[in-house]
Amino acid sequence: MWCACLCRLPEGLVNGQLLWYLTDKEGLTDRLTLTSSTSFPTSTPTKAYGAHGLHSRLAALEQAGVPPASTSALPQDVWSRANAYQQLHSVGLLLTPLLTQPGSTARAVAGSSFAAGIALFSGGLYASTFTGNKQLSKGAPFGGVAFMVGWVALAVAGRRAPPLRV
């Protein structure tokens, strides 16, 4: 998944160290900028694929007898929703290093939450729509919670930051 570009992990990094590495105060701005600069450009071709190429994929799934992943919405609508949330929260991800104080915990929480939300919510909806497997969207509610945590953390971090000088 594209979120693997979040950071270049050093050798020997184990699961217990991943959260520390993602929220490490040094280099966090670079990781947030890299993640948002990866998320924005991938959202455009993803949207184009949803508009132009997804129909043939859905036809192939239907021909193979795979039911749609969502019974309450059209697959194209699910794809568009995932894309809209990816774009919106990429803005939040981009704003995080701009509106917050370097080294703050709230900054790390905001950036990590936006990245996790994009991966869980948008990534889960993309994957379930593309494959027809409902199980792949089970992380979407957790992604939604991560988005909310990200916005609250950004508000807290922004409130504590000194005013911007333009």
N, C-alpha and C positions, 0 to 999 in steps of 0.2 A: 504494500500500500504506500501511497505517496508520503504518508506521515513519517516513514522511515528516514526521510531527509531532515527530520527535526534537528538532528545533531550527529556529528561523526563520533560514534562511541569508541572509547579507547579499549584496547585489548584487556581481557580479564574482567570486564564490567559484568556484574551479576545483578539479578533482579533487585536485591535489597539496596543496591547503590544507584539504581536508575532514577528514582525520585530525587535523590540528592543531586545527581548529575544534572537533571533537568532544571532544578531550582537553584543551582549553584549561582552565587551572586556574580562571579566573574564570567563574562562572556554570555550572560543571559540575553543582553540586547542583540547580540549577533545571532543567537539561536532563534529569537522571536522574529527578527527581521528575515532570516532565512526561511522560517516556516511560513510567514505571511507572503513572502515573495515567491514561494512555491505554491501556496494555496490559491492565490489570485490567478496566476496564469493557467493552472489546471482547471479552474472553474469555467473558463471560456470554452475550451474544446469539449469539456464534459457537457456543457449546455448545448453546444452544437450537435454533439452525438445524440443527446436526448431528443433534439428536434428533427434530426435527419437520419440517424442510423439505428436508433432504438427500435423503430417499427419492425425492421427486418429481423432483429434479434428476438423480439416478442413473438413474431410469426413463427420463427424456428422453434421456440419453446412450446408454443401452442400445438404445432405439428407433432412435436415429440410427446405431447400429452402432459406437459408440466403446467399446472394451474398458476394463475398470477399469484404473486406473493401477497398482495393486498386484496381483500374482498370488499373493502369499503371505498377504495379510490382507484382510478385508472392508473396503470403503471407509469404513463407519461406524466401524470400529475405528481406521483410520488417522486419521480426523478427530478422534476422541476422544483419541488419543495426542498429536496436535498441540496440542489444547486443553489437555491436562494439562501438557505441557511449557511452554506459554505461561504458564499460571497459576503453576507452580512457579518459573519463572525470572523472572516479574514480582515475586515475593517477593524473589528475590536482587537484582533491580534496585532495589527499594524499600529493602532493607537496606543497600545500598552506601553511600549518603550518611549513613546513621545510624551505621554501625559503623566508618567509616574517617575518617582525618584529612583535612581540607580541603587541597587542593593536592598530594596525593600522586599519583605516577604510577600506583601499583597501583590506586588508586581509579578513575582514568580508564580503565585497562585493564579493570578489572572491569565497570564500567558499560557501556563500549563493547562488550565481549564479550557481555554479557547481551543488549543490544539487537540486536547482529548475529545472535546465536544465535536469538533469537525470530523475527527476520525470515527468516533462512535456513532454519531447521529447521521451525518451525511454519508460517510463510508458504509455504514450498515444499510441505509436505504438504497444506495447505489448497488451494493452487492446483492441485496435481496431482489431488487428489480431486475438486475442483469441475469441472475441465475434462476429466479423463481423460487428460491429457498427462503421461506419465512423465518427460519431460525437465524439467518444472518442479520436480521433487523432487531433482534432481541436487545442489543446494546443501545438502540436509539433513545429509550427513555433516560438512560444514564448519561448519554450525550447531551440531552436536553437539560438535565440537572447541571452538568458541567458548564453549559452555556450560561445558565443563571448564576452559578458560582463565579464564573469569569466576569460577568458584568458587575456583580456586587463587589468583587475584589478590585476591579478597575475603579469603581466609584470610591472605594475606601482609599486606595493608593493615590488616586487623583486628588482627593480631598487633603491628603497629608503632604502632597508635593508642593513645592514653592510655585508661585504663579509663573506662567510662561512669559518670556520676554521676546517680543517680536521685533 
